[in-house]
Amino acid sequence: MAPGIVPPYLLARIAALQEENWARAAEAARATLTAPREYRQARSRLRLSIQEPGTLVAEATPAPDREISDAQQREVLPGVRVRGEDDPASGDQAVDEAFDGLGATFDFWWDAFARNSIDGSGSSLLATVHYGRDYDNAFWNGERMVFGDGDDEVFRGFTGSLSVIAHELAHGVVEDEGGLEYRDQSGALNESVADVFGALAEQHRAGQTADTASWLIGEGIFTDAVQGRALRSLAAPGTAYDDDVLGKDPQPAHMRDFVHTRDDNGGVHINSGIPNHAFYLVATALGGHAWERAGLIWYRTLTAGTLPSTADFTTFAHATLAAAAAEYGEESEEVDAVRAGWTGVGVIPDDEPARPAQP
Ligand SMILES: [Zn+2]
């Protein structure tokens, strides 16, 4: 099943509600959990790269190529095309929020990392809104971003949060860069990388620094009936919500609280709290705009071409150290911050030597 922004354990909890006043939400969550979703595997691609030394290349800022479709509350993709890149605002809130959110996400990837869209080569950004009736999720299906309207009792629509839109698009970037298998620790890393770039896209649009940002994923997607600020918090995993109905945010922030479970593909939306918090520690230690140094280190890690798709937390942590050293030097404050981030969440032991002993 395609990864969704709302984890299955949260939907299961809503689905089990018996009270009359949650009837619509319970029904919606049951339908969302059982709905089949088509997931397209990445197609293999042929890439051509022609570089002639001495050739002058005109520099241009690329622009996004967005296309929004409307599923008209059916669970059929792509739905009816309702807005293309050159079309004016449609007047439909979900359509226009998705369009604007994809644009802000495109600008983030280009400004921060000079990445031209999901595949780095200007691929179209496709989204479908109004997917299903009372559909309680948003997901990336390997080809497009898909957004439900929510049930209006627990969840509002999902296009209102830029971190949700950017999270889904980041799954596309991860997949394009070789992927992280969607189970156990590599799956939690896949979720975490999507959260990190989701949060960074939101911070980039708002011009926020690491210490002024909320570090929340999905702020504003709950209705006022829910005691919760968001789906997840990178600053304080485990505190995003604490509600009679939804229960408490189950994310750990440290390896000592790692959750061993077979649900949720081995806890991919739960244990992602650990690498999420490591990133937060690195970003706040370095200060300033988090995408400029911490984000760049994570981006280089993802795109170096050396990260195994089955990477566990320790492998990923050492890959971020190598990326930081390559970018800023072995003795840099960036390397020290990255090391402190991973020791802070218990992934790298405190007593691990900073550099391998010389032979
Ligand atoms: Zn996800």
Boltz pocket constraint, residues with backbone or C-beta under 6 A from the ligand:
constraints:
  - pocket:
      binder: B
      contacts: [[A, 3], [A, 4], [A, 5], [A, 167], [A, 171], [A, 190], [A, 191], [A, 194]]
      max_distance: 6.0
